[in-house]
Every structure is written in C-alpha cells, then in structure tokens.
Amino acid sequence: MKIKLLITGGTIDKVYNELTGELEFSDSHLEKMLKRSRSTLDISSEILFLKDSLDMTDEDRELILSKCLTSTEDKIVITHGTDTMVETAKLLGDQAKGKTIVLFGSMIPYSINNSDALFNLGVALSAVQNKKQGVYIAMNGQIFDFDKVKKNKKLGIFQTRE
C-alpha cells in the first residue's frame, strides 16, 4: 500500500524566529517526523506550499483538490493548518470521491517541546490505512468525518459538530 503525503504548511511546520519572536516557515519537518517515528510505510511526500491556513486562498485549495484527484495513490494524508482545515476538508469531501483522505495538523509546532504533531501524524497514518473511502480529520487522538467536525478555538481542540 502506497500513501501520498501532501504538505501545505500550518503550525506543524512553523519554527520560532529568535530575532523577531514570530513563528514562521523555513522548511517542512515531515521527513524528519517520519524518520523519528520509525515509520515503515511506503510514503511519497510532496510539498505543495508552506502557508498558515488563514493565508490560504481558493486557488490553494483547488491545488490541493487537483493533487488529490490526479494522485495515483488512493490513500492520501494532508498536513494543514488547523484554522481552516474544516473548510478544505469540506471541499475535498464534496469533490474527491473514491479515495481515503485524512487531513491533520498540530496546535503546537513540531519544533517546540510538547508538540502534538507526531501523535497527530501517527493517528492520520493509521486512519488512512483503516478507514473506508472518504475524507477525515485526525486531531486530538480522534478521527472525524469531514462534515461532522468543528474546531473549538476556546479549548484548542477539534470536536464533533452537532
């Protein structure tokens, strides 16, 4: 089983800039994360862009959709910022049929202690192998259907939408 990993940025790939005090992008950490987690899966990764999800445009989402639709793999994992992850998942859920797609990210960058990034990666990789075709979000140790999830910004977690 081959898995496609599409990298789009989000908090997971941000690093702390000591000069400005800001979180910013330099490069993706996903290859390091896969190595550190000792994954033996057949994963092909591709960086589409590195953006905060609040800066993502409709064109960025269309690129993600296009990559999913044209991927030869039917198991796809996507890194994504948490603020607009649900919006992208809805687009994919409405249009990307016949594949299992799991979006995930982190509330704390991988580069910072106590990050949830590795845990969420593990849950996403497990979900993409075991869930039926459809679009899902893997966060906080849970797997949510794309159309039944929301981000609770007060608590900093994802929850089932009622």
C-alpha positions in Angstrom: 0.0 0.0 0.0 1.4 3.4 -1.1 0.4 6.6 0.7 0.7 10.1 -0.7 1.6 12.8 1.8 0.7 16.3 0.6 2.4 19.1 2.7 0.8 22.5 2.9 2.2 24.1 6.0 0.3 25.1 9.1 1.5 25.3 12.6 3.1 21.9 12.4 5.9 23.2 10.2 6.5 26.5 11.8 9.7 27.4 13.7 10.4 30.1 16.2 12.5 33.0 14.9 14.6 34.2 17.8 15.2 37.6 16.1 11.6 38.6 15.5 9.8 36.4 18.1 7.5 35.2 15.4 6.6 31.7 14.2 7.5 31.3 10.5 8.3 28.7 7.9 11.7 27.6 6.8 11.2 24.0 5.6 8.9 21.1 6.3 9.6 18.8 9.2 7.6 15.8 7.8 10.5 13.8 6.6 12.2 14.1 10.0 8.9 13.2 11.7 8.5 10.0 9.6 12.1 9.0 10.4 11.7 9.8 14.1 8.5 7.8 14.3 10.3 4.8 12.6 7.5 4.5 10.0 8.0 1.6 7.6 5.1 2.7 5.3 5.6 3.4 1.6 5.1 7.1 1.6 5.6 9.5 -1.2 5.6 13.1 0.0 5.2 16.4 -1.9 5.4 19.9 -0.6 2.7 22.0 -2.3 3.4 25.1 -0.3 4.1 26.2 3.3 1.4 28.6 4.5 -0.6 29.4 7.5 -4.1 28.2 6.8 -5.5 31.7 7.4 -3.4 32.8 4.4 -4.7 30.0 2.1 -6.7 31.1 -1.0 -9.3 29.4 -3.0 -6.5 28.7 -5.6 -4.5 26.9 -2.9 -7.5 24.7 -2.0 -8.1 24.0 -5.7 -4.4 22.9 -6.0 -4.9 20.5 -3.1 -8.1 19.2 -4.7 -6.3 18.8 -8.0 -3.4 16.9 -6.5 -5.9 14.5 -4.7 -7.9 13.9 -7.9 -4.8 13.2 -10.0 -2.9 11.2 -7.5 -2.3 7.6 -8.5 -2.5 6.7 -4.8 -5.9 6.3 -3.3 -4.7 6.8 0.3 -3.7 10.5 0.9 -2.6 12.3 4.0 -2.5 16.1 4.0 -0.8 18.4 6.5 -2.9 21.5 7.1 -3.2 24.5 9.4 -6.0 24.0 11.9 -7.8 27.3 11.5 -9.3 26.4 8.0 -8.8 22.7 7.9 -12.5 22.0 8.1 -13.1 24.3 5.1 -10.6 22.4 3.0 -11.9 19.0 4.2 -15.4 20.0 3.1 -14.2 20.9 -0.4 -12.4 17.6 -0.7 -15.3 15.7 0.8 -17.7 17.2 -1.7 -15.5 16.6 -4.8 -12.8 14.0 -4.2 -14.6 10.6 -4.4 -13.0 7.1 -4.5 -10.1 7.9 -2.2 -9.4 7.9 1.5 -8.1 11.3 2.5 -7.0 12.4 6.0 -6.1 15.9 7.0 -4.1 16.6 10.1 -2.0 19.3 11.7 -1.0 20.4 15.2 -1.8 23.1 17.7 1.9 23.3 18.7 4.7 23.3 16.1 6.8 20.1 15.8 9.9 22.2 16.5 8.6 23.1 20.0 8.6 20.8 23.1 5.3 19.1 23.9 4.0 19.4 20.4 1.1 17.2 19.4 2.5 16.9 15.8 4.0 13.4 16.0 0.9 12.0 17.7 -1.4 13.5 15.1 0.8 12.2 12.3 0.5 8.7 13.7 -3.3 8.9 14.1 -3.6 10.2 10.5 -1.4 7.4 9.1 -3.4 4.8 10.9 -6.7 6.3 9.8 -5.8 6.5 6.1 -5.0 2.8 6.2 -8.1 1.7 8.1 -10.9 4.0 7.2 -13.2 3.4 4.2 -13.1 5.8 1.3 -14.0 9.4 2.4 -12.5 12.5 3.9 -11.5 12.7 7.5 -9.7 15.0 10.0 -7.3 13.4 12.5 -6.7 15.6 15.6 -6.5 15.1 19.4 -6.4 11.3 19.1 -9.7 11.2 17.2 -10.8 10.7 13.6 -13.7 12.9 12.5 -15.9 12.7 9.4 -15.2 15.9 7.3 -18.9 17.0 7.6 -19.2 16.4 11.4 -16.3 18.3 12.8 -15.5 21.8 14.2 -12.5 23.4 15.8 -13.3 24.7 19.3 -11.0 27.7 19.4 -11.6 28.3 23.1 -10.4 24.9 24.1 -7.9 24.4 21.2 -9.3 21.1 20.2 -11.4 19.5 17.4 -14.9 18.2 18.3 -17.8 16.5 16.7 -20.2 19.1 15.3 -23.8 18.8 16.4 
